[in-house]
Amino acid sequence: MTIQITDSARLKAVIAAFQGKRALIIGDMVADEYLIGRPTRIAREAPVLILDLYEERTILGGAANVAVNANALGAEVFLAGVVGDDIVGKRLRQAIEELGMHQEGVVTDNTRPTSTKTRVMAGSSQVVRQHIVRVDRVNKSDICEPSKSQLCDYIREALPSMDAVVLSDYDLGMISPEIIEICVPLARELNKVIVVDSHGSLSRFQGVTALTPNQPEAESALGMMIETLEDLNQAGARLLEECNAQSVLITRGSEGMSLFEFGKEPLHIPIYPLPHASEIVDTNGAGDTVAATFTLGLATGASKAEAAYLANAAAALVVRRLGCASNTPEELRGILA
């Protein structure tokens, strides 16, 4: 069935309650670099476009973008992850500090570079920018000692004072079996909200509050294609059972998202309608926005349907901005019907 939520006053109260919630974000720290240039001509030496570079950006990405989104919504954010002893790692640390987020759990590992994803965009401020190519510089091997032990110690120390924990797994080596075995059982024992946003295997995470895969990730985890509503409902039910999760929120791009809970009918939420909406500019990081907003909703005591509704609205806003974007409470309140 399709969700119907009409009590905007209730939803605005949930958003107000985001303020001061303590969220621990554990995962892969990534630098998202953007090189933006105006197309001028075709190169002589190869049939490729020449860009006149006029802007460079380095933005917090990966798990750090989940943290940015939670921070923008008013939460007190604590990060746990790894960066390299390099210029990019120092830039990430500076950006984290400037946003006032806690980085005592961010470990510097001089044996691996900071994961970096560089996107080359063509266009100008007056013209829609075209994504031309992405260059990844990442190390997907497991985090080694002593960094892993430092992270486990920090998680044990920090978890008791948190309202929620997000495991943001970009499959870049941070979310190892040891991290999961330390974090999930302790968070369950402490009755914390546990949300998993994983690009890798979902079955590793047992007994969490919620999983938030996109449709391709759900298909990969289950070894099936989702082509019909029946397929979608079957996928949600299987993930609930196989992961022993309380809920599963599958994001589906232009089709919106679908929420599955044990003992309840699936809720299919269409893409959020924005008045006078501009074109979609960049979907990069929208899943991080969903994970952060959904998590904070659950941390306030909102129902999973209410939290999903807010996450859907939040995603509709960020995809209309370049790069990993985030929303303020005022922006999110402003679009609620």
N, C-alpha and C positions, 0 to 999 in steps of 0.2 A: 504494500500500500504506500501511497505518497504522503509524506509528512505535512501536516498543517499546524503551523504555530502562529497564533495571532496576538499573543500577549507580549507586545513590545516592551511594556513596563517591566515585566519579569525579566526579559532578556537584557534590558539595560541595567537592571540591578545585578545580574550575573557579571556583566562587564565591569561594573563599579567594584565588585568584589575581587577582581583580578589584582587590584592594588595591594602590594606587599606580600602576595603569595610567594613562597620560597620554592624555586624549581631547580633541580639538579639536572643538567644536560650532559650526558655522557656520550662521546662519539668521536667521529673523524673530523679533525679540524682541517678546513680547506680554504685556500685563498682563491677567490674568483676574480681573475683579472679581465678587464675589458679594454680592448684596443679599438678605438672608433675613428674611422677616417672617411673622407669624401672620395668617391670614385672619380678618377681623372682620365685614365686611358688603359689600353691593353698593353702589357709588357711586350717588348720586342723579342726577348729570349724565350718566351713561353706564352701560351694563350691564357694568361691569368690577369686578373684585374689589379691595377696599381691604385693604392689608397694613399691619400694625403692625410697622414695621421694628425688629428687635432685634439684628441682627448684620451687619457689613460685613467683607469680606475682600478683600485684593488678593494674588494668587498669581502666581508666575512661570509664564508660559504660552508657547506656541509653542516655538521652539528652546530657550528658557530652561528649559522643563520637561524636555526631553531631558537638559539639563545637570544639573538637579536630580536626576533619576533616576540618572544615572551617578555623581554625587557621593555620593548616599545609599548606593550600592553599594560605595563605597570608592575610586573613581577620582579622580585629580587632573584637574580639569576646567578647560579654557580656552575662553572664549567669544569669538566674533566676530560682531558684528551692530551694529545702529543703534538708538538711543533718541532721543527728542526732548528738547529743553531745556525740560522741563515738570515738574510735580509728580509725574506718574505715572512719568516716566523716572527721576526721583530716587529714587522708591520702589523701582523695579526695581534700580537700582544698589545701594541700601542692602541689599536682600534678597540680592543676589549676594554682597556683601561679608560679610554675616552668615553665609553658608554656606561662606565660605572659598574661593570659586571665583575664578579669575583673570579680570579684566575689562579687561585692557590692550587687548584687541581690540574692545571695545565703544565705538563712536564716538558722540558726541553731535552730532546734526544739528539745528540750530535752524530749519531750513526745513520740517521735517515733525514732526507730533505723534507721540508714542509710541502704537503700535497698542494699542487697548484693546477687550476684549470683556466686556460687563457682562451677567451672568445674574441674573434675578430669580427667587427661589425662595420658595414658600409652604409653611409647615409649622412644626414645632417640633422640639425635641430628642427628643420622645417619639413624633412622628408622621413617617412617611416624607415627605420633602420633594418637592414637585412643581415641576418646572421650568416656569415660566410664559412667559417671553419672554427673548430675548437681543438686546442692542443693541450693534452693532459701530461703532467709530470707528477706521477704518483708512485708510491711504493706500497704494494699490496701485501707485503709480508707481515706476519704477526709482530706486534710490539714486543721487543725483547727486554730482558732484565738489564738494569734495575728499574727501568721505567714502569714495567708492568706491576711490580710490587709496590712502587710509590703510588700508582693509581689505585690499586686495591686498598691500600691503607687509607687513602683519602676518601674513597667511597664509604668505607666502614665508618669513618669518623663523621662524615657530613650527613649521611642519610637520616639519622634520627631526628634532625632538626628541619627536614624538608617536608613540604606538603605534597610534592610530586617529583617523579623522576622520569626523564625521557631517555631512552636508548636510541640514539640516532646513528644507524649503521649504514654507512656508504660503501661497505665492503672493501675498506682500505686498511684492514688489519687491526683496528682499534678494538672492536667488539669481539674479543677472543672468548673461548669457553670459560677461561678463568674469571674474566670480568663478569660474564653472565652468572656464573655460579656464586660469585660474591654478592652481586647486586640484587638479583631477582628474589632469592629466598629471604634475604634480610629485609628488603622492601615489603614483601608480603607479610612477614612476621610483624613489621611495624605498621601494617595497614596503610601503606602509602599508595597513591595513584601511580601506576606503572604503565607508561605508554611506549610502544615499540614502533619505530618507523625504520624499517629495514629494507635495504636493496638486496640483501642476501637471503639465505634460508630463513624461513619463518618458524619452522618446527623447533629451532633451538630455544625459542622463548616460550616456556610453559607457565601457564597460570597467571598471565599478566592481566591488567585491567583492560587494555585495548591494543589491537594491532591496527596500523593505518597504512596498508599497502595501496599503491595505485593498481589499476587493473592489470597491466602487464606483469607486475610483481606477483600479484595473486595467481595469475595464470602460470607463471614460471614455478611458483611454489607448489602448485597442485598438479602440474603436468597436464593442463587442459586449456582449451580455448573458451572464452566467454563470448558467445555470439547472440544468445537469447536471454530473456528475463529468467527463464527456467535455469539456464546455465549459471547465471549470476547468483540466484538464490541457492543453488547447489554449492557453488564455490564458497559463499559465506558460511553455510552450514558446515561444510567440511573444515574450513579454517577454525571455526569455533571448537569443533570436536578435536581435531588433530593437535591444536595448540592449547587446548584446555583454557581458552581465553574467555573473559567475561563478555567481550564485545569485539567486533571487527568493523572498521570503517574503510570501505573500499572507495577510493577516489577515482572518478571516471572521466576526467577532462570535461569536454563540452556536454557530457551526459549528466553532470553533477556528481553525486556520491550516494552510496548505499550503506546503511547501518544494519548490522546483524547483532542480536543479543539472544542469549539462551532463553527459551520459553516465550519469545515474542515474535510477532510477524516482522519480516524485513521492512525497513523504512527506506524508500527510494526518494531522494531529495534532488529535484531538478536544479540545474545551474542557477545561481542566484541572479534575479533580474535587477540590473542597475538602471535607474532612470538616466537618460542621455549618456549612456555608456560609450566610451571611446573604444577603438579597436584593441584587441589583445595584442600587447607589445612583446611580452616575454613571459613564458610559463616557468622559467627557471626559478626554483625555490618555492613554488606554490605549495608543494607537499610539506615543506618545513613550516609554512604559515599554518596549514591545516593541523599539523601535529602540535604546534605550540598553542594555538587557540583552543583546540579540543582538550588538550591537557589542562589548561587553566580553567576551562569550564568545569571539568570534572573535579578539579581541586577545590572549587567553590561550593561543591555539593549540587551542581546542576545535574539534571538527568542527562543521559547519554544523547538523547534526541535533541535536547536544547543545546548541548555542547557541539553536536554535529551541525546543527542549523547555523550557529555562530561561525564555525570553522568554514562552512560553505560560503557564507557572506564575506568572510575575511579573504578567502582565496579569490573571489570575484574582483576584489579591489586590487590585489597585488599584481595580478597578471596584466594589468594595464600600465605597469611601470617597468622601466628597463632594469634588469639585474635582479638580484635577490632583494626584494622589497619587504616592508613591514607596515603594519597599521598602528595608529594610536587608538586609545579607547574612544576619543572623540570622533574619529573617522568611522569606526565600526558602529558606534551609536547612531551616527548621522545617516546611515543607509538603511536602518531598520524600519520596516513598514509598520 
